[in-house]
Amino acid sequence: MTKALVYFAKRNVAAAVMGAAKPIVMTSRTDTVENKMLSIAMALYISDR
C-alpha cells in the first residue's frame, strides 16, 4: 500500500517501527533520498518521546 501511495499519488512517506527499545527505520531500496531522510527524522522525533 505504501509503494502505491508513493508511485501513483506521488506522496512522500516515512516509516518506523515503534515499541522496541529504539525506533527501527523502515526503508525500501526504491525509496527516494527524501523519503529515507523523513523516516530517519521521524525515528529521531519519536525516540525523544
N, CA, C and O atoms as a printed pandas DataFrame, in Angstrom:
     atom_number atom_name residue_name chain_id  residue_number  x_coord  y_coord  z_coord
0              1         N          MET        A               1    0.824   -1.184    0.000
1              2        CA          MET        A               1    0.000    0.000    0.000
2              3         C          MET        A               1    0.875    1.257    0.000
3              4         O          MET        A               1    0.576    2.230   -0.693
4              5         N          THR        A               2    1.936    1.229    0.767
5              6        CA          THR        A               2    2.816    2.392    0.832
6              7         C          THR        A               2    3.436    2.685   -0.526
7              8         O          THR        A               2    3.491    3.837   -0.954
8              9         N          LYS        A               3    3.899    1.649   -1.196
9             10        CA          LYS        A               3    4.511    1.853   -2.509
10            11         C          LYS        A               3    3.498    2.402   -3.507
11            12         O          LYS        A               3    3.862    3.174   -4.394
12            13         N          ALA        A               4    2.242    2.014   -3.375
13            14        CA          ALA        A               4    1.202    2.545   -4.258
14            15         C          ALA        A               4    1.025    4.040   -4.031
15            16         O          ALA        A               4    0.868    4.793   -4.991
16            17         N          LEU        A               5    1.049    4.485   -2.765
17            18        CA          LEU        A               5    0.947    5.916   -2.474
18            19         C          LEU        A               5    2.104    6.683   -3.089
19            20         O          LEU        A               5    1.913    7.742   -3.687
20            21         N          VAL        A               6    3.293    6.147   -2.938
21            22        CA          VAL        A               6    4.480    6.819   -3.467
22            23         C          VAL        A               6    4.419    6.863   -4.988
23            24         O          VAL        A               6    4.676    7.905   -5.592
24            25         N          TYR        A               7    4.085    5.752   -5.602
25            26        CA          TYR        A               7    4.130    5.666   -7.061
26            27         C          TYR        A               7    2.977    6.404   -7.735
27            28         O          TYR        A               7    3.201    7.221   -8.628
28            29         N          PHE        A               8    1.746    6.122   -7.313
29            30        CA          PHE        A               8    0.584    6.683   -8.001
30            31         C          PHE        A               8    0.223    8.086   -7.524
31            32         O          PHE        A               8   -0.121    8.944   -8.336
32            33         N          ALA        A               9    0.298    8.326   -6.225
33            34        CA          ALA        A               9   -0.109    9.629   -5.686
34            35         C          ALA        A               9    1.051   10.605   -5.592
35            36         O          ALA        A               9    0.856   11.779   -5.277
36            37         N          LYS        A              10    2.270   10.118   -5.868
37            38        CA          LYS        A              10    3.463   10.974   -5.803
38            39         C          LYS        A              10    3.585   11.647   -4.437
39            40         O          LYS        A              10    3.822   12.852   -4.354
40            41         N          ARG        A              11    3.421   10.862   -3.364
41            42        CA          ARG        A              11    3.483   11.368   -1.989
42            43         C          ARG        A              11    4.763   10.906   -1.315
43            44         O          ARG        A              11    5.327    9.868   -1.659
44            45         N          ASN        A              12    5.209   11.699   -0.347
45            46        CA          ASN        A              12    6.338   11.302    0.480
46            47         C          ASN        A              12    5.820   10.483    1.647
47            48         O          ASN        A              12    4.725   10.727    2.153
48            49         N          VAL        A              13    6.612    9.515    2.068
49            50        CA          VAL        A              13    6.224    8.678    3.196
50            51         C          VAL        A              13    7.400    8.535    4.149
51            52         O          VAL        A              13    8.558    8.706    3.769
52            53         N          ALA        A              14    7.075    8.220    5.389
53            54        CA          ALA        A              14    8.087    7.906    6.393
54            55         C          ALA        A              14    7.590    6.681    7.143
55            56         O          ALA        A              14    6.394    6.554    7.406
56            57         N          ALA        A              15    8.502    5.778    7.487
57            58        CA          ALA        A              15    8.092    4.554    8.177
58            59         C          ALA        A              15    9.098    4.201    9.257
59            60         O          ALA        A              15   10.310    4.280    9.054
60            61         N          ALA        A              16    8.570    3.811   10.408
61            62        CA          ALA        A              16    9.414    3.364   11.513
62            63         C          ALA        A              16    8.601    2.418   12.381
63            64         O          ALA        A              16    7.382    2.553   12.488
64            65         N          VAL        A              17    9.278    1.466   12.998
65            66        CA          VAL        A              17    8.639    0.530   13.914
66            67         C          VAL        A              17    8.818    1.062   15.324
67            68         O          VAL        A              17    9.937    1.329   15.762
68            69         N          MET        A              18    7.708    1.214   16.031
69            70        CA          MET        A              18    7.758    1.691   17.415
70            71         C          MET        A              18    7.509    0.512   18.350
71            72         O          MET        A              18    6.976   -0.519   17.938
72            73         N          GLY        A              19    7.898    0.674   19.606
73            74        CA          GLY        A              19    7.641   -0.358   20.599
74            75         C          GLY        A              19    8.893   -1.109   21.011
75            76         O          GLY        A              19    8.899   -1.770   22.050
76            77         N          ALA        A              20    9.943   -1.023   20.227
77            78        CA          ALA        A              20   11.218   -1.630   20.600
78            79         C          ALA        A              20   11.962   -0.655   21.513
79            80         O          ALA        A              20   11.475    0.444   21.775
80            81         N          ALA        A              21   13.120   -1.050   21.987
81            82        CA          ALA        A              21   13.913   -0.161   22.844
82            83         C          ALA        A              21   14.228    1.146   22.117
83            84         O          ALA        A              21   14.247    2.214   22.728
84            85         N          LYS        A              22   14.469    1.055   20.833
85            86        CA          LYS        A              22   14.706    2.219   19.972
86            87         C          LYS        A              22   13.886    2.037   18.701
87            88         O          LYS        A              22   13.666    0.906   18.269
88            89         N          PRO        A              23   13.429    3.135   18.094
89            90        CA          PRO        A              23   12.669    3.005   16.839
90            91         C          PRO        A              23   13.527    2.378   15.738
91            92         O          PRO        A              23   14.734    2.610   15.668
92            93         N          ILE        A              24   12.897    1.594   14.896
93            94        CA          ILE        A              24   13.574    0.935   13.786
94            95         C          ILE        A              24   13.108    1.606   12.497
95            96         O          ILE        A              24   11.913    1.637   12.205
96            97         N          VAL        A              25   14.043    2.135   11.738
97            98        CA          VAL        A              25   13.718    2.825   10.486
98            99         C          VAL        A              25   13.435    1.785    9.410
99           100         O          VAL        A              25   14.201    0.841    9.218
100          101         N          MET        A              26   12.315    1.980    8.713
101          102        CA          MET        A              26   11.921    1.071    7.637
102          103         C          MET        A              26   12.029    1.820    6.311
103          104         O          MET        A              26   11.306    2.788    6.076
104          105         N          THR        A              27   12.922    1.374    5.462
105          106        CA          THR        A              27   13.051    1.984    4.136
106          107         C          THR        A              27   13.035    0.890    3.077
107          108         O          THR        A              27   13.195   -0.293    3.375
108          109         N          SER        A              28   12.842    1.306    1.865
109          110        CA          SER        A              28   12.852    0.401    0.724
110          111         C          SER        A              28   13.998    0.802   -0.196
111          112         O          SER        A              28   14.428    1.956   -0.201
112          113         N          ARG        A              29   14.480   -0.144   -0.963
113          114        CA          ARG        A              29   15.542    0.182   -1.925
114          115         C          ARG        A              29   15.080    1.214   -2.936
115          116         O          ARG        A              29   15.889    1.965   -3.481
116          117         N          THR        A              30   13.793    1.251   -3.182
117          118        CA          THR        A              30   13.266    2.174   -4.190
118          119         C          THR        A              30   12.874    3.528   -3.614
119          120         O          THR        A              30   12.461    4.415   -4.361
120          121         N          ASP        A              31   12.993    3.707   -2.294
121          122        CA          ASP        A              31   12.660    4.995   -1.682
122          123         C          ASP        A              31   13.599    6.085   -2.176
123          124         O          ASP        A              31   14.773    5.843   -2.453
124          125         N          THR        A              32   13.056    7.280   -2.278
125          126        CA          THR        A              32   13.888    8.427   -2.626
126          127         C          THR        A              32   14.724    8.819   -1.410
127          128         O          THR        A              32   14.449    8.394   -0.288
128          129         N          VAL        A              33   15.729    9.621   -1.646
129          130        CA          VAL        A              33   16.555   10.117   -0.542
130          131         C          VAL        A              33   15.684   10.894    0.442
131          132         O          VAL        A              33   15.867   10.791    1.655
132          133         N          GLU        A              34   14.738   11.668   -0.083
133          134        CA          GLU        A              34   13.854   12.453    0.786
134          135         C          GLU        A              34   13.013   11.546    1.690
135          136         O          GLU        A              34   12.860   11.837    2.876
136          137         N          ASN        A              35   12.469   10.458    1.151
137          138        CA          ASN        A              35   11.679    9.540    1.966
138          139         C          ASN        A              35   12.537    8.868    3.035
139          140         O          ASN        A              35   12.085    8.673    4.163
140          141         N          LYS        A              36   13.765    8.517    2.685
141          142        CA          LYS        A              36   14.667    7.915    3.674
142          143         C          LYS        A              36   14.987    8.907    4.786
143          144         O          LYS        A              36   15.012    8.540    5.961
144          145         N          MET        A              37   15.232   10.159    4.418
145          146        CA          MET        A              37   15.523   11.177    5.432
146          147         C          MET        A              37   14.306   11.450    6.311
147          148         O          MET        A              37   14.452   11.679    7.512
148          149         N          LEU        A              38   13.107   11.430    5.728
149          150        CA          LEU        A              38   11.888   11.604    6.519
150          151         C          LEU        A              38   11.725   10.471    7.533
151          152         O          LEU        A              38   11.302   10.711    8.664
152          153         N          SER        A              39   12.054    9.253    7.143
153          154        CA          SER        A              39   11.971    8.114    8.059
154          155         C          SER        A              39   12.956    8.265    9.209
155          156         O          SER        A              39   12.620    7.984   10.360
156          157         N          ILE        A              40   14.167    8.707    8.902
157          158        CA          ILE        A              40   15.173    8.920    9.948
158          159         C          ILE        A              40   14.740   10.039   10.882
159          160         O          ILE        A              40   14.866    9.919   12.101
160          161         N          ALA        A              41   14.229   11.128   10.316
161          162        CA          ALA        A              41   13.772   12.255   11.139
162          163         C          ALA        A              41   12.616   11.841   12.043
163          164         O          ALA        A              41   12.569   12.235   13.209
164          165         N          MET        A              42   11.688   11.053   11.517
165          166        CA          MET        A              42   10.566   10.601   12.336
166          167         C          MET        A              42   11.051    9.690   13.457
167          168         O          MET        A              42   10.561    9.792   14.582
168          169         N          ALA        A              43   11.998    8.805   13.176
169          170        CA          ALA        A              43   12.537    7.918   14.204
170          171         C          ALA        A              43   13.234    8.720   15.302
171          172         O          ALA        A              43   13.100    8.403   16.484
172          173         N          LEU        A              44   13.974    9.752   14.918
173          174        CA          LEU        A              44   14.614   10.609   15.920
174          175         C          LEU        A              44   13.579   11.332   16.764
175          176         O          LEU        A              44   13.739   11.461   17.978
176          177         N          TYR        A              45   12.524   11.799   16.125
177          178        CA          TYR        A              45   11.467   12.515   16.846
178          179         C          TYR        A              45   10.773   11.602   17.854
179          180         O          TYR        A              45   10.563   11.997   19.001
180          181         N          ILE        A              46   10.417   10.396   17.441
181          182        CA          ILE        A              46    9.698    9.514   18.363
182          183         C          ILE        A              46   10.620    8.904   19.413
183          184         O          ILE        A              46   10.145    8.437   20.448
184          185         N          SER        A              47   11.931    8.901   19.166
185          186        CA          SER        A              47   12.845    8.363   20.179
186          187         C          SER        A              47   13.007    9.322   21.348
187          188         O          SER        A              47   13.398    8.902   22.437
188          189         N          ASP        A              48   12.716   10.605   21.144
189          190        CA          ASP        A              48   12.807   11.598   22.219
190          191         C          ASP        A              48   11.569   11.618   23.097
191          192         O          ASP        A              48   11.573   12.280   24.135
192          193         N          ARG        A              49   10.529   10.928   22.723
193          194        CA          ARG        A              49    9.267   10.961   23.467
194          195         C          ARG        A              49    9.280   10.034   24.626
195          196         O          ARG        A              49    8.293    9.943   25.356
